[in-house]
Amino acid sequence: MKTKIYFLLLAAFSTILFVSCNPDSIADEDNPYETQETIDPQKVKIPRHG
């Protein structure tokens, strides 16, 4: 009985470890902090009041 419980715990732990360390994730392909766009200061319009 204890062997069955240990086996199930090992299987659950292995599954969680495999899924959490798997690099094949869509989120790894996203890079939200690096953008390729630049802002041209000549095209920026600043509204002037008064």
Buried (B, 14 or more C-beta within 10 A) or exposed (E): EEEEEEEEEEEEEEEEEEEEEEEEEEEEEEEEEEEEEEEEEEEEEEEEEE
